[in-house]
Structures are given as structure tokens and as C-alpha cells.
Amino acid sequence: MTRRTVLKRGLLLGGAFLVGAQKSGADAAGPLPRAACHRVDLSFSLNGQPAHAEIEARTTLLDLLREGLDHPGTKKGCDHGQCGACTVHVGGRRVLSCLTLAATVQGKEVATIEGLARNGRLHPLQTAFIEHDAFQCGFCTPGQLMSAAGLMKEPCGMSPNDVREGMSGNICRCGAYCGIVAAITQVRTAAV
């Protein structure tokens, strides 16, 4: 008996065991509870425009935006609320859309990166991010910008350390933090 034969038999037996375990587990669990399949009619404002969707109650705001409403600018990073790539505004406050149930935005205003620029003009933060080279791969940039736009409305000191603290929920794997802090500090200083 060769090593290859032993491995093949082991894989076949293991696969057969898993298939049997899945079937018996599915039979024991029965059908999904009715609440898991509950659908919600949702109406809210998305970047100043009315939005409507019929969703499963367990749908996250991130999945609704990206897959249901074709707003792919909001990024799915960690999907655990740790990286900030999915930051959007709900009712004027920054939220992590991967941790927010879509049903909770009923009747509220939702703003995404697609709505940050107005009338073809970049938001001052977008311009500052370009000037300060505050992005490299660009994956985290929408979440960084939305978080920074939220920070502009929050009580926060003016120092770079205050900006770092206010932006601490947003991770940039490329390490463009110096440019990000400089861009936000520039816009906050100009706004005063």
C-alpha cells in the first residue's frame, strides 16, 4: 500500500463522514425559523434621493448598499467592524455599515461616498486627500473620507493627535496615516 493510496482512502472516508454528518444535522435542525425568513419593506433617503428595498430582516446595511442598491463605493473590509472601510453616515452620524442592520435605517438619511461630492465638485476632504497623497491602494479611502466627514461635525480638538484619536477606528493597511491626518487637519483648520 502506497502513501498515495492511504491518503486517497482517508479523504474518501472523511468526505463520506462529513456528508453523512451534514445530512443528519440538517434533518435534526428542521426548517429555518419563520423569523429568519421575515422580509422588511424599507424606505429611506440615500444620498438625498428616495430609496426603497424589500430585504430580509437580517440584511446588513453594507450588503444592501453594495449588492441591493449598486453603491459599491462602501467597501467590505473585515466584515467585523474593526477596519472602518464600510463607514457611512446614518442620520448625520458615522456608523459601520457591516454591523448595522439595514432595517434600522427606516425613514433615515443615509450618506455614502458616492454622495460626498456635490454637483460635480469634490468635497474639500477629497481634494485634500489628493493634495496630501492620503491614499495608496485606495481600498480604505471611502471609509476614511466618510469617517473624516463625520469627524468634521463632532466635538474634537484641532491637534493632529486629536485627529488621530478621532480616526482611530479606520485602518489603512498601506500606512498612509501621515497624509490622512495632514489632509483632515488642513480642512478642519480652514473650516474654523
Residue frames as qw, qx, qy, qz and C-alpha x, y, z in Angstrom:
[[0.000, 0.892, 0.452, 0.000, 0.00, 0.00, 0.00],
 [0.443, 0.329, -0.007, 0.834, 1.48, 3.37, -1.03],
 [0.114, -0.314, -0.368, 0.868, 1.24, 6.69, 0.74],
 [0.259, 0.029, -0.341, -0.903, -0.94, 8.00, -2.08],
 [0.466, -0.290, -0.782, -0.297, -3.44, 5.14, -1.65],
 [0.340, -0.406, -0.667, 0.524, -3.68, 5.77, 2.10],
 [0.013, 0.247, 0.101, -0.964, -4.32, 9.48, 1.50],
 [0.351, -0.096, -0.552, -0.750, -6.99, 8.81, -1.12],
 [0.469, -0.376, -0.798, -0.039, -8.83, 6.35, 1.11],
 [0.266, -0.367, -0.515, 0.728, -8.59, 8.71, 4.06],
 [0.141, 0.135, -0.115, -0.974, -10.03, 11.59, 2.04],
 [0.434, -0.202, -0.684, -0.551, -12.85, 9.44, 0.72],
 [0.448, -0.414, -0.759, 0.226, -13.77, 8.18, 4.18],
 [0.165, -0.316, -0.328, 0.875, -13.53, 11.67, 5.68],
 [0.241, 0.008, -0.329, -0.913, -15.71, 13.11, 2.91],
 [0.473, -0.317, -0.759, -0.315, -18.31, 10.39, 3.36],
 [0.362, -0.405, -0.656, 0.524, -18.36, 11.04, 7.11],
 [0.012, -0.231, -0.106, 0.967, -18.88, 14.80, 6.60],
 [0.358, -0.128, -0.534, -0.755, -21.69, 14.30, 4.09],
 [0.493, -0.388, -0.778, -0.024, -23.45, 11.93, 6.49],
 [0.287, -0.372, -0.496, 0.730, -22.98, 14.35, 9.40],
 [0.118, 0.088, -0.127, -0.981, -24.39, 17.26, 7.37],
 [0.440, -0.257, -0.663, -0.548, -27.46, 15.27, 6.34],
 [0.483, -0.450, -0.721, 0.209, -28.22, 14.12, 9.86],
 [0.207, -0.296, -0.301, 0.883, -27.61, 17.65, 11.21],
 [0.222, -0.048, -0.324, -0.918, -29.92, 19.20, 8.62],
 [0.488, -0.362, -0.731, -0.309, -32.64, 16.68, 9.38],
 [0.434, -0.420, -0.628, 0.491, -32.36, 17.32, 13.11],
 [0.106, -0.188, -0.122, 0.969, -32.43, 21.11, 12.73],
 [0.277, 0.669, 0.679, -0.120, -35.58, 21.18, 10.60],
 [0.337, 0.726, 0.316, 0.509, -36.66, 24.19, 8.56],
 [0.256, 0.205, -0.221, 0.918, -35.44, 27.69, 9.29],
 [0.023, -0.548, -0.624, 0.556, -37.49, 29.56, 11.87],
 [0.273, 0.797, 0.498, 0.206, -40.05, 31.89, 10.32],
 [0.188, -0.934, 0.003, 0.303, -38.32, 34.99, 11.75],
 [0.508, -0.368, 0.504, 0.594, -35.12, 34.15, 9.82],
 [0.330, 0.318, 0.676, 0.577, -37.03, 34.49, 6.55],
 [0.046, 0.823, 0.449, -0.345, -39.02, 37.60, 7.53],
 [0.426, 0.393, 0.305, 0.756, -38.94, 40.32, 4.87],
 [0.154, -0.677, -0.300, 0.654, -38.98, 44.06, 5.52],
 [0.374, 0.766, 0.321, 0.412, -40.16, 46.85, 3.22],
 [0.509, -0.470, -0.089, 0.715, -37.60, 49.58, 3.66],
 [0.294, 0.838, 0.235, 0.394, -37.82, 53.26, 2.68],
 [0.506, -0.656, -0.028, 0.560, -35.10, 55.78, 3.43],
 [0.332, 0.931, -0.113, -0.099, -33.08, 58.55, 1.83],
 [0.837, -0.123, 0.250, 0.472, -29.81, 57.59, 0.13],
 [0.412, -0.095, 0.233, 0.876, -27.52, 60.50, -0.71],
 [0.190, 0.317, 0.074, -0.926, -30.52, 62.81, -0.85],
 [0.481, 0.067, -0.584, -0.651, -32.63, 60.55, -3.08],
 [0.795, -0.176, 0.287, -0.505, -35.51, 58.29, -2.02],
 [0.257, 0.318, -0.908, -0.094, -34.54, 54.62, -1.78],
 [0.827, -0.121, 0.181, -0.518, -36.79, 51.59, -1.43],
 [0.339, 0.329, -0.879, -0.059, -35.96, 47.93, -0.97],
 [0.892, -0.291, -0.016, -0.347, -37.54, 44.72, 0.20],
 [0.272, 0.551, -0.750, 0.245, -34.95, 42.91, 2.29],
 [0.733, -0.286, -0.605, 0.122, -34.55, 40.00, 4.66],
 [0.464, -0.873, -0.065, -0.137, -34.62, 41.25, 8.24],
 [0.783, -0.472, 0.168, 0.369, -31.03, 40.06, 8.81],
 [0.630, 0.581, 0.122, 0.501, -29.52, 42.02, 5.85],
 [0.459, -0.499, -0.099, 0.728, -26.75, 44.40, 6.83],
 [0.222, 0.897, 0.064, -0.376, -26.69, 47.95, 5.54],
 [0.176, -0.573, 0.643, 0.478, -23.36, 47.20, 3.83],
 [0.343, 0.123, 0.888, 0.281, -24.81, 44.30, 1.85],
 [0.329, 0.766, 0.523, -0.178, -27.90, 46.31, 0.92],
 [0.078, 0.863, -0.181, -0.466, -25.79, 49.22, -0.34],
 [0.151, -0.484, 0.745, 0.434, -23.30, 47.11, -2.29],
 [0.164, 0.073, 0.949, 0.260, -25.47, 44.30, -3.61],
 [0.189, 0.624, 0.745, -0.141, -29.03, 45.59, -3.47],
 [0.151, 0.921, 0.222, -0.282, -28.64, 49.25, -4.41],
 [0.738, 0.462, 0.122, 0.475, -25.48, 49.16, -6.56],
 [0.097, -0.953, 0.211, -0.195, -23.40, 51.52, -4.37],
 [0.933, 0.013, -0.217, 0.288, -20.06, 49.68, -4.39],
 [0.218, 0.734, -0.319, 0.559, -18.04, 52.61, -3.04],
 [0.607, -0.581, 0.383, -0.383, -18.66, 51.45, 0.51],
 [0.477, 0.425, -0.770, 0.001, -16.09, 48.70, 0.97],
 [0.918, -0.355, -0.048, -0.168, -16.39, 45.35, 2.69],
 [0.177, 0.685, -0.661, 0.249, -13.13, 45.00, 4.58],
 [0.005, -0.236, 0.909, -0.345, -13.11, 42.85, 7.70],
 [0.560, -0.328, -0.565, -0.509, -16.91, 42.46, 7.96],
 [0.599, -0.388, -0.622, 0.320, -16.46, 42.55, 11.77],
 [0.202, -0.949, -0.184, -0.154, -16.47, 46.30, 12.48],
 [0.711, -0.524, 0.072, 0.463, -12.73, 46.51, 13.07],
 [0.570, 0.055, 0.322, 0.754, -11.33, 48.24, 9.97],
 [0.078, 0.655, 0.195, -0.726, -13.72, 51.12, 9.20],
 [0.141, -0.059, 0.666, 0.730, -13.72, 50.53, 5.41],
 [0.057, -0.511, -0.802, -0.304, -17.54, 50.34, 5.48],
 [0.098, -0.434, -0.416, 0.793, -18.11, 53.68, 7.25],
 [0.005, 0.546, 0.532, 0.647, -21.22, 55.57, 6.11],
 [0.125, -0.054, 0.367, -0.920, -23.41, 58.23, 7.73],
 [0.256, -0.519, -0.791, -0.200, -26.86, 57.45, 9.10],
 [0.286, -0.883, -0.372, -0.026, -28.78, 60.47, 10.33],
 [0.110, 0.925, -0.222, 0.289, -25.58, 62.54, 10.13],
 [0.561, -0.647, 0.511, -0.075, -23.53, 60.19, 12.33],
 [0.385, 0.486, -0.767, -0.166, -20.81, 57.80, 11.23],
 [0.851, -0.173, 0.391, -0.305, -21.66, 54.13, 11.52],
 [0.134, -0.332, 0.892, 0.275, -20.05, 50.87, 10.49],
 [0.687, 0.180, -0.199, -0.675, -22.44, 49.56, 7.87],
 [0.521, 0.150, -0.838, -0.065, -21.23, 45.96, 8.27],
 [0.155, -0.132, -0.832, 0.516, -22.58, 45.98, 11.85],
 [0.342, 0.213, 0.226, -0.887, -25.78, 47.92, 11.11],
 [0.357, 0.382, 0.852, 0.039, -28.95, 46.06, 10.20],
 [0.061, 0.215, 0.462, 0.858, -30.46, 47.69, 7.13],
 [0.273, -0.653, -0.675, -0.209, -33.91, 47.63, 8.74],
 [0.397, -0.606, -0.361, 0.588, -32.71, 50.17, 11.33],
 [0.187, -0.157, 0.205, 0.948, -32.38, 52.93, 8.70],
 [0.067, 0.637, 0.737, 0.215, -36.12, 53.02, 8.01],
 [0.038, -0.940, -0.330, -0.079, -37.05, 56.67, 7.35],
 [0.478, -0.723, 0.137, 0.479, -33.49, 57.94, 7.92],
 [0.432, 0.859, -0.256, -0.096, -30.92, 59.71, 5.77],
 [0.861, -0.208, 0.313, 0.342, -28.01, 57.51, 4.66],
 [0.296, 0.896, -0.287, -0.163, -24.94, 59.09, 3.05],
 [0.915, -0.044, 0.249, 0.313, -22.24, 57.11, 1.27],
 [0.428, -0.394, 0.357, 0.731, -19.02, 58.04, -0.50],
 [0.303, 0.417, 0.645, 0.564, -20.99, 58.33, -3.75],
 [0.074, -0.879, -0.427, -0.197, -22.85, 61.30, -2.25],
 [0.527, -0.555, -0.107, 0.635, -19.87, 63.15, -0.75],
 [0.215, -0.046, 0.346, 0.912, -19.13, 65.22, -3.87],
 [0.277, 0.680, 0.536, -0.416, -21.87, 67.68, -4.83],
 [0.460, 0.845, 0.108, -0.249, -22.80, 68.97, -8.28],
 [0.809, 0.507, -0.079, 0.288, -19.64, 67.56, -9.84],
 [0.088, 0.786, -0.423, 0.442, -17.37, 69.25, -7.31],
 [0.654, -0.017, -0.680, 0.329, -15.22, 67.23, -4.94],
 [0.573, -0.793, -0.207, -0.004, -15.75, 67.64, -1.22],
 [0.012, 0.892, -0.407, 0.197, -12.90, 69.64, 0.39],
 [0.695, -0.449, 0.561, -0.034, -11.75, 66.45, 2.13],
 [0.879, 0.330, 0.308, 0.154, -11.50, 64.63, -1.20],
 [0.421, 0.857, -0.151, 0.257, -9.39, 67.47, -2.61],
 [0.306, -0.790, 0.495, -0.191, -7.15, 67.47, 0.48],
 [0.873, -0.163, 0.459, 0.038, -6.69, 63.69, 0.30],
 [0.773, 0.565, 0.116, 0.265, -5.45, 64.12, -3.28],
 [0.138, 0.908, -0.268, 0.290, -3.16, 67.05, -2.35],
 [0.410, -0.667, 0.578, -0.228, -1.62, 65.17, 0.60],
 [0.542, 0.279, -0.780, -0.140, -1.41, 61.79, -1.14],
 [0.467, -0.294, 0.587, -0.592, -3.56, 60.39, 1.66],
 [0.916, 0.111, 0.277, -0.267, -4.14, 57.06, -0.05],
 [0.141, -0.460, 0.800, 0.357, -2.12, 54.37, -1.72],
 [0.108, 0.152, 0.945, 0.270, -4.15, 51.35, -2.80],
 [0.319, -0.140, -0.198, -0.916, -7.37, 53.33, -2.20],
 [0.426, -0.310, -0.840, -0.128, -9.36, 50.47, -0.67],
 [0.314, -0.494, -0.627, 0.514, -9.83, 52.16, 2.72],
 [0.125, 0.063, 0.081, 0.987, -10.22, 55.67, 1.24],
 [0.358, -0.498, -0.473, -0.632, -14.05, 55.75, 1.06],
 [0.642, -0.577, -0.490, 0.120, -14.32, 54.75, 4.72],
 [0.485, -0.204, -0.186, 0.830, -11.55, 57.17, 5.69],
 [0.002, -0.255, -0.235, -0.938, -13.30, 60.02, 3.87],
 [0.490, -0.570, -0.493, -0.439, -16.71, 59.26, 5.34],
 [0.651, -0.491, -0.426, 0.392, -15.23, 58.98, 8.81],
 [0.361, -0.064, -0.048, 0.929, -13.34, 62.26, 8.32],
 [0.187, -0.425, -0.358, -0.810, -16.52, 63.99, 7.10],
 [0.613, -0.608, -0.492, -0.109, -18.28, 62.77, 10.24],
 [0.611, -0.302, -0.296, 0.669, -15.39, 63.96, 12.39],
 [0.159, 0.304, 0.126, 0.931, -15.81, 67.47, 10.96],
 [0.439, -0.562, -0.301, -0.633, -19.20, 67.69, 12.72],
 [0.771, -0.451, -0.429, 0.133, -18.08, 66.20, 16.03],
 [0.287, -0.923, 0.226, -0.122, -16.53, 67.96, 19.03],
 [0.917, -0.005, 0.006, 0.399, -12.86, 67.18, 18.64],
 [0.359, -0.754, 0.167, 0.524, -9.68, 69.12, 19.32],
 [0.519, 0.826, -0.120, -0.183, -7.69, 70.65, 16.49],
 [0.230, -0.671, 0.684, 0.173, -4.33, 68.95, 17.02],
 [0.547, 0.336, -0.709, -0.291, -3.07, 66.11, 14.82],
 [0.043, 0.078, -0.940, 0.330, -3.25, 63.85, 17.88],
 [0.484, 0.263, 0.465, -0.693, -6.96, 64.70, 18.24],
 [0.653, 0.417, -0.342, -0.531, -7.48, 63.80, 14.58],
 [0.325, 0.280, -0.904, 0.001, -5.60, 60.52, 15.05],
 [0.201, 0.078, 0.825, -0.522, -7.83, 59.67, 18.02],
 [0.568, 0.378, 0.211, -0.700, -11.00, 60.59, 16.11],
 [0.676, 0.459, -0.433, -0.380, -9.93, 58.44, 13.16],
 [0.220, -0.443, 0.858, -0.137, -8.64, 55.51, 15.22],
 [0.729, 0.169, 0.592, -0.301, -11.45, 53.23, 14.05],
 [0.735, 0.659, -0.040, -0.155, -10.23, 53.38, 10.44],
 [0.687, -0.392, 0.498, 0.355, -7.30, 51.21, 9.41],
 [0.552, 0.759, -0.271, -0.214, -5.08, 51.80, 6.38],
 [0.946, -0.125, 0.218, 0.207, -3.03, 48.70, 5.56],
 [0.651, 0.583, -0.008, 0.486, -0.77, 50.77, 3.28],
 [0.564, -0.445, -0.248, 0.650, 0.14, 53.11, 6.15],
 [0.234, 0.538, 0.248, 0.771, -0.91, 56.44, 4.59],
 [0.382, -0.719, -0.519, 0.261, -1.70, 57.84, 8.04],
 [0.332, -0.367, -0.009, 0.869, 0.57, 60.89, 7.78],
 [0.018, -0.147, -0.487, -0.861, -1.20, 62.07, 4.63],
 [0.317, -0.588, -0.710, -0.222, -4.62, 61.26, 6.06],
 [0.398, -0.651, -0.399, 0.508, -4.01, 63.27, 9.24],
 [0.236, -0.236, 0.173, 0.927, -2.48, 66.17, 7.27],
 [0.093, -0.332, -0.622, -0.703, -5.45, 66.30, 4.88],
 [0.372, -0.680, -0.630, -0.043, -8.05, 66.25, 7.65],
 [0.408, -0.541, -0.235, 0.697, -6.12, 68.80, 9.73],
 [0.164, -0.002, 0.332, 0.929, -5.91, 71.14, 6.72],
 [0.232, -0.488, -0.614, -0.575, -9.67, 71.01, 6.07],
 [0.461, -0.670, -0.545, 0.206, -10.56, 71.35, 9.76],
 [0.375, -0.389, -0.083, 0.837, -8.25, 74.35, 10.14],
 [0.031, 0.142, 0.434, 0.889, -9.70, 76.03, 7.03],
 [0.310, -0.572, -0.689, -0.320, -13.24, 75.47, 8.33],
 [0.412, -0.565, -0.482, 0.527, -12.60, 77.43, 11.55]]
